[in-house]
Amino acid sequence: MGRHIYTFHNICEEDKNLKLKDGAVKVFLNSKGTIDDVEPDIKAFLQYVEGILTENPFAQEIAAEVAHVKSNNEWRREFMTLEMELKMRELKGREEGIEEGIEKGRLATALEMLKNKLDINLIAKCTYLSIEDIQELARKNKLI
């Protein structure tokens, strides 16, 4: 809508006069706003987010702090370590997801083979599932 700032409060959909009194407020800042609807410091900050550094003292202070953090080798090392840890967790999560998907695929294949009354030994050989797992699958699905 062209605003730099959007503020939301929790209200009842059925009765707009009824508001939650939990103190929760959601504020969204939009760096691409065009309406002059925020204080100069906030506008300078949003311009900084867009890559435009103005002469505004607040924006200058932010830029100086960012430069300081970037030049601090210890913080940089800690950040890189954290980033590596997050990437390792993401990779592990993907691997676990792939393994889970493969297992679900094996079970779905085994179930279809059971429904087609194929031999349990053949199902085990094709799906790499144990005979016990296949028998349990058959019991759960009332096929034996």
Steps between C-alpha positions, in 0.01 A plus 500: 500500500805728484542537875829472686330365811201274566377444856258222600319428827312184598128557451201270487386423145136475608496819709758759387446696824631206703879512531737268680667683783816289485716791389601321179562729205649396167695764310625442147749737340512536124822636351328561168228730640425827321269677746661740746363316805800436729749697705823608324711246696278210394498622139881526505521148644272365226712676238808338657331161465459582131873579474470878516703666775373848581653772720247419772688451833301185585579341163865601538508336844353177358753500215788554745380214722462266201852590385631434853333160518629404155855596599496306829677173416377320813136582426557411136643162604208437735254595229670272247499216755130557562432515128689173446306339786170612347601366159599167657163480676322581176696231318427247774131593488492451124674163531251394767214617280634303205540190715147543634366539146681188384361305796146621426549401136615152602199458727259625230655264246484209744136578575411498130686172455314352799168613354597320180568188709866472407730277704641662816854385416477670160365817664789499749752456219351782291445752781794418728253475790520221753245222486388603850437858383301374201293270721432789738395717205266225383349468849450878533320504167300183577650312209583192711 
